[in-house]
Amino acid sequence: MRLVDISDSNGMMRVEFFGCNMKCPYCVHIHQPFKEMSVEEVVDLAKNSYSKTVHLGGAEPTLQKELIPLIKALNDAGKEVLLKSNGMKPEVLEGALPYVHGFVLELKAPLDDLKAIMGLTGMSEERTKKYVTLLRASLEIARKKWLHIWVRVIPGYVNLVTLPSLFPYMEGASEVLFYQFLSNPDFDLPFQDYDSAVPGWVDMEKIGKKALLVVPRVILMGVNGKVVLEK
């Protein structure tokens, strides 16, 4: 398997995978080197960790051919597995369903705005249409477990006006995280005319409060740290 990094802190072991089927222009992972590790090596690290939860993320974990054997082995070792995905491989999520505690899926923009999604993912119109169909299927699968949805708040794509268009896809989620774009240099590259944290924190709070109309718990992440909002 190709890995970018493994870290372990605050009760969670994070396994960050290399490779993605999107070309998001603000993504940091495309520039990161990778290393090869076997399923057994990763599982051994998890067994020797005090962390109960293993988060499988990075670029796109579902591209790894050995992902399901890894998830099953981690589950057999007594770990709670969270699988992050962009939703383009619902068949992998279906295969992981018996062995994961939950899923982490990203909503990039309203799914009926193909032009916006094309700009955010670097994909063609044809591929974007397929992505929207696949993401909808992945969301249906993921709702069968604990589901964390995260949204990178890039003005012009996600804001108070476009937010209601995302509500149908947030319904059934356990929680939604809104991340203030460019608030963490480890997460993003400058994009379009943005080179510092946006939008303002007041707008972040308004977005979070509005999202409570459809989900029970909202997390805001940005320059003001982490803020949790609940109904």
N, C-alpha and C positions, 0 to 999 in steps of 0.2 A: 504494500500500500504506500501511496505517496502522501507524506505528511509535511506540513509547514512547521508545526510546533506542538508540543504537549506541555501544559502547565497544570498546576495543582495548588489551589488555595481556596480558603473560605468554604470548605466542604464540597468543592466541585473540582473534578478533574476535567480539563478541556482538551480535546483532541481536534486539532485544526488540520483539515485535509487540503491538498493541493489540487488544482484543476477545476474548471467550471465550463458549463455549456452556454454561458452568457458572456458578453463583453462590455460590462458596465464601465463607462469611462472614468468613474470616480473610485473604482475598486483598488484596494491596496494589494490584494493577494496575487495579482498577476505578476508583480515585480518581486515576489518573495521566493527564495530558493526552497527546495524541498529535499527530504531525505526518505529513504526507503525503510519501512518497518513492517514486520510480519504481524499477523493477528496475535500470535503467541506472545510476542514482545509487548504489545500494547496491553494485552490482558494481564500479563505478569505485573506490569506497572500498576494497573488498576487494583489487582489483588493486594499489592503491597501498600496501597494508599488507604488512608483513614477516611477519605472522601466517599460518601455514599452515592453521590450522583456523578455520572459521566456524561458530559455534553459533547456530542459529535457535531462539529461545525466546520468552520474555515471557509473555503470557497464553496464547493458543492460535494458533500459526502456521498451522494447517491451515485456518483460516477465510479466509485471504487468497487471493483468486482467482488472483493471479499468483505463488503460491508455487512451483509446479513449474517455470515458466520461470526464476524466480530461482535455484532449486537447480541446474537444468541449466546456467545461465550461470556460476554459481560453480564448478561441477565442470569446465566447459570452460576456466575460468581457472586450473585447477590447484589449487583449494582442496579441502580435506577438509571436507565438510559434515556437521554433526551436527544432526539434526532432533528437537526436543523436542515432545512431544504428550501430551494427556490420553487419547488412544486412541479418541476418538469418531468419527474419520473414517478408518477403515482403508483406504478406497479411495485417499485421498491418500497414505498411507504406501506403498501398493502402487505408485502412480505415481512416487513419489520413489525407490523402491528401486534403480534402476540408477545413480542419481547421488549417493547419499549414502554417506559412510563408515560411519555408524551412526545409531542412534536413542537418544533419552532418553525413557523412559516412566515415569509416576508410578503407584504403587500407594497408594491412600488408606486402605484398610481391607480386611479379608477380603471377597472378592467375593460370598460367600454371606450377608453381613450387610447386607441392603438398608437397614435402618433406620439403620445407622451411615453408610453412603454417602450416604443422603438428607440426614442432618444435616451432613455435611461438604461437600456440593456444592450444597445448596439446591434440589435437583431433586425432582420428584414421583416416586412409586413407579413409575409406568409408564415415565417417562423413565429412571429409575435401572436398571430391568430391561434397557432397550435399551442403556444405557451398558455394563453388564456384558458383554453379548453382543458389543458392538463392541470393547471393550477386549481381550477374549479373542482376537478375530480380529486385532487390531493387534499383540498380543504374538507371535502365530504369524508374522506378516509380519516383525516386527522381529528375531526370532531368526535370520533369514537373514543378518543383518549383525552388526556389533559392537553390543551392546545394554547400555546403562547404565540400570538401574532406580533410581529414587530414592523414598524413603519419608519423609514428614514424620511424625516420631514424636510423636503427640499422645496422652497417656495416656488410657486408656479406649477407644481405637480401635486403636492399635498398641502392644503390650507383649509381655512374655515369654509370656503365655498365648495371645494371638491370633496371634503371629508364625508358628507352624507352619502356620496356615491360609493364609498368604501363600506358603509354600514352593513349591507347585506352579506358581505364576505367576512365581517367581524363577528356576526351573530353566531353564538355557540362556542366562541372562544372563552377560555378561562380567564385570560388577561390579554391586554394589548400594551405594547411598549412603543412609545414615540421617542425617537432619537433625534436630537437637534443636530442637523447636518453640520459637519466640520467642527463639532465641539470637542472631538477627540482625534488628534492627528494620526493615531494608530488605526482609525476606522475608515478614513476617507482621503481622497485626493481632491484638490480644488477642481471645481466643475463649473463650466460656463463662466459667469462673472463672479462666482462666489469663491472667496478665499479665506473667509473667517466664519465663525459660528452664526448660523441663521436657522430659523427666524428668531426674532426677539423672544425672551422668556415669557413675556406677557401673552404673546400669541401661542406659545407652547401650552401654557396653562389653559387658555381658552379652548384649544383643540382637545386637551385631555378631558376637561369637564364636559365638553360636548359628546365625546366618545362614551361617557358613562351612560348615555341613553341606551346603548346596545350591549355593553359588556360590564361585568360586575367590578372589574379592577383595571386600573390604568396606571402605567408607570411612565414617568417622564425622565429622560436622561439627557443631560447637557451641561452647560457651563455652571449651572447651579447644583450640580450633583444629581442625586436620585430622589425623586418625589413620587410617592404612592398616593393615588386617589382611589377611593372606594365609595360605592353607593351607601 
